[in-house]
Amino acid sequence: MTHLIILFFATFSAAFMATVPPGLLNMNAAKTSVEKGKLNGIIFSLGVSSMIMVQACVAVYISKFLHNNPQVIDILLQIALVVFAFFAIYFFVVAKKNKKKIVKVVKVSKKNSFFKGVLLAALNLLTIPYYSGVNAMWNASGWIKFQAQDIFIFIFAAGSGTFAVLYLYTVYFYKLDATSSGFSKNSNYILSALMLILFVITIIRILYN
């Protein structure tokens, strides 16, 4: 029982710390909250967390394979490079088009916010290698075994840690936007810049791997 508690808090912390730096998912959670309301931001966050749990589940079962086949991670990094380049251009183009528009809170389907979160989380191709690495470390430390309860705790903690950060982003930017519209006006430029930074970091990782 003790090792399950340790496993939960260790994995929760790993997920929390991985999601804290501004990135595609948390900035979109904030953006959704600002433009479409806090509830849609929370539903978006639930969509992201659901996909993270699926990816964490996959990571558990392929962590040993990835450890023994590092070339697989190289392939994922190359795919991620294309994805980051695409979104850097996409968000910049969207920002240009919306430059003179006033951002309004609009009514949208909560289902759409959920599936948008699922889709964006699915496009984050570095999640599976990350949780595979975390799983390998926990396994080496004796905190996790390939048993049903351990796997469940690992997956649930990964989703919970991610949702906790996205919820904070959602609530913080929702309240911030009540007094300032600066974030909603510049959010696409911010996202484009973040994608560009991730693009450069991924190139460096590929070159020096």
C-alpha positions as CSV (number, residue, x, y, z in Angstrom):
1,M,0.0,0.0,0.0
2,T,2.8,2.4,0.9
3,H,4.5,2.0,-2.5
4,L,1.2,2.9,-4.2
5,I,1.0,6.1,-2.3
6,I,4.6,6.9,-3.2
7,L,3.8,6.0,-6.8
8,F,0.8,8.3,-7.0
9,F,2.6,11.3,-5.6
10,A,5.8,10.7,-7.6
11,T,3.8,10.4,-10.9
12,F,1.5,13.2,-10.0
13,S,4.5,15.5,-9.4
14,A,6.2,14.3,-12.6
15,A,3.0,15.1,-14.6
16,F,2.5,18.4,-12.8
17,M,6.1,19.6,-13.4
18,A,5.9,18.6,-17.0
19,T,2.7,20.6,-17.6
20,V,3.7,23.8,-15.7
21,P,5.9,25.4,-18.3
22,P,3.8,27.3,-20.9
23,G,3.1,25.0,-23.8
24,L,0.6,24.0,-26.4
25,L,-1.9,22.4,-23.9
26,N,-1.9,24.7,-21.0
27,M,-1.9,27.9,-23.1
28,N,-4.8,26.5,-25.2
29,A,-6.6,25.7,-21.9
30,A,-6.2,29.3,-20.9
31,K,-7.1,30.6,-24.3
32,T,-10.3,28.5,-24.4
33,S,-11.3,29.8,-20.9
34,V,-10.7,33.4,-22.0
35,E,-12.6,33.2,-25.3
36,K,-15.3,30.7,-24.5
37,G,-15.8,30.7,-20.8
38,K,-14.3,29.0,-17.8
39,L,-16.5,25.9,-18.1
40,N,-15.3,25.2,-21.6
41,G,-11.7,25.7,-20.4
42,I,-12.3,23.0,-17.7
43,I,-14.0,20.6,-20.2
44,F,-11.0,21.2,-22.6
45,S,-8.7,20.3,-19.7
46,L,-10.7,17.1,-19.0
47,G,-10.3,16.2,-22.7
48,V,-6.5,16.7,-22.5
49,S,-6.2,14.7,-19.2
50,S,-8.2,11.8,-20.7
51,M,-5.8,11.5,-23.6
52,I,-2.8,11.9,-21.3
53,M,-4.1,8.8,-19.4
54,V,-4.4,6.9,-22.6
55,Q,-0.9,7.9,-23.6
56,A,0.4,7.0,-20.1
57,C,-1.2,3.6,-20.5
58,V,0.5,3.0,-23.8
59,A,3.8,4.3,-22.3
60,V,3.6,1.6,-19.5
61,Y,3.5,-1.2,-22.0
62,I,6.2,0.1,-24.4
63,S,8.6,1.6,-21.9
64,K,10.8,-1.5,-22.0
65,F,10.7,-1.6,-25.8
66,L,11.6,2.1,-26.1
67,H,14.5,1.6,-23.6
68,N,15.9,-1.2,-25.8
69,N,15.2,0.6,-29.1
70,P,16.3,4.3,-28.8
71,Q,15.9,4.8,-32.5
72,V,12.1,4.8,-31.9
73,I,12.4,8.0,-29.9
74,D,14.4,9.6,-32.7
75,I,11.6,8.9,-35.1
76,L,9.0,10.4,-32.7
77,L,11.2,13.5,-32.3
78,Q,11.3,13.9,-36.1
79,I,7.5,13.7,-36.3
80,A,7.2,16.2,-33.5
81,L,9.5,18.6,-35.5
82,V,6.9,18.7,-38.3
83,V,4.0,19.1,-35.8
84,F,5.7,22.1,-34.0
85,A,6.5,23.8,-37.3
86,F,3.0,23.4,-38.5
87,F,1.5,24.9,-35.4
88,A,4.0,27.7,-35.2
89,I,2.9,28.8,-38.7
90,Y,-0.8,28.1,-38.0
91,F,-1.1,30.2,-34.9
92,F,0.9,33.0,-36.5
93,V,-1.5,33.1,-39.5
94,V,-4.5,33.0,-37.2
95,A,-3.1,35.8,-35.1
96,K,-2.6,37.9,-38.3
97,K,-6.2,37.3,-39.4
98,N,-7.7,38.2,-36.0
99,K,-5.4,41.2,-35.4
100,K,-8.2,43.7,-35.7
101,K,-11.0,41.6,-34.4
102,I,-12.5,42.0,-30.9
103,V,-12.5,38.7,-29.1
104,K,-15.9,37.8,-27.7
105,V,-17.2,35.1,-25.4
106,V,-19.2,32.8,-27.7
107,K,-21.4,29.8,-27.1
108,V,-19.8,26.6,-28.2
109,S,-20.5,23.0,-27.7
110,K,-18.9,21.6,-24.6
111,K,-18.4,18.4,-26.5
112,N,-16.3,20.3,-29.0
113,S,-14.1,21.7,-26.3
114,F,-13.6,18.2,-24.9
115,F,-12.6,16.7,-28.2
116,K,-10.4,19.6,-29.0
117,G,-8.5,18.8,-25.8
118,V,-8.3,15.2,-26.8
119,L,-7.0,16.1,-30.3
120,L,-4.3,18.5,-29.2
121,A,-3.1,16.1,-26.5
122,A,-2.9,13.3,-29.1
123,L,-0.7,15.6,-31.2
124,N,1.8,16.0,-28.4
125,L,4.0,13.2,-29.5
126,L,6.6,13.6,-26.8
127,T,4.2,12.5,-24.1
128,I,4.6,8.7,-24.6
129,P,8.5,8.8,-24.5
130,Y,8.3,11.1,-21.4
131,Y,6.0,8.7,-19.5
132,S,7.9,5.7,-20.7
133,G,11.0,7.3,-19.2
134,V,9.2,8.1,-16.0
135,N,7.9,4.5,-15.8
136,A,11.4,3.1,-16.4
137,M,12.8,5.3,-13.5
138,W,10.0,4.3,-11.1
139,N,10.5,0.6,-12.1
140,A,14.2,0.9,-11.4
141,S,13.4,2.5,-8.0
142,G,10.9,-0.3,-7.1
143,W,8.0,2.1,-7.0
144,I,6.0,0.4,-9.8
145,K,5.4,-3.2,-10.9
146,F,3.6,-4.5,-14.0
147,Q,0.5,-5.2,-12.0
148,A,-3.0,-3.9,-12.6
149,Q,-3.2,-1.7,-9.5
150,D,0.2,-0.2,-10.1
151,I,-0.6,0.6,-13.7
152,F,-4.0,2.1,-12.7
153,I,-2.3,4.4,-10.1
154,F,0.4,5.5,-12.6
155,I,-2.2,6.3,-15.3
156,F,-4.6,8.1,-12.9
157,A,-1.8,10.1,-11.3
158,A,-0.5,11.2,-14.8
159,G,-4.0,12.4,-15.7
160,S,-4.6,14.1,-12.3
161,G,-1.3,15.9,-12.3
162,T,-2.0,17.2,-15.8
163,F,-5.5,18.3,-15.0
164,A,-4.4,20.2,-11.8
165,V,-2.0,22.4,-13.8
166,L,-4.5,23.0,-16.7
167,Y,-7.2,23.9,-14.1
168,L,-4.9,26.5,-12.6
169,Y,-4.2,28.0,-16.0
170,T,-7.9,28.0,-16.8
171,V,-8.9,29.8,-13.6
172,Y,-6.0,32.2,-13.5
173,F,-6.4,33.5,-17.1
174,Y,-10.2,33.5,-16.8
175,K,-9.9,35.9,-13.9
176,L,-7.1,37.9,-15.5
177,D,-9.2,38.5,-18.6
178,A,-11.9,40.1,-16.6
179,T,-9.7,43.1,-16.2
180,S,-7.5,42.9,-19.3
181,S,-8.1,41.6,-22.8
182,G,-4.4,41.6,-23.6
183,F,-4.0,37.8,-23.3
184,S,-6.9,37.0,-25.7
185,K,-5.6,39.5,-28.3
186,N,-2.0,38.2,-28.2
187,S,-2.6,34.5,-27.3
188,N,-2.1,33.2,-30.9
189,Y,1.2,35.1,-31.1
190,I,2.3,33.6,-27.8
191,L,1.3,30.1,-29.0
192,S,3.2,30.6,-32.3
193,A,6.3,31.7,-30.4
194,L,6.1,28.7,-28.1
195,M,5.8,26.3,-31.0
196,L,8.9,28.0,-32.5
197,I,10.8,27.5,-29.3
198,L,9.8,23.8,-29.1
199,F,10.8,23.4,-32.7
200,V,14.3,24.7,-32.0
201,I,14.6,22.6,-28.8
202,T,13.6,19.5,-30.8
203,I,16.2,20.2,-33.5
204,I,18.9,20.6,-30.8
205,R,17.8,17.3,-29.2
206,I,17.9,15.5,-32.6
207,L,21.3,16.9,-33.5
208,Y,22.9,16.1,-30.1
209,N,21.2,12.8,-29.4
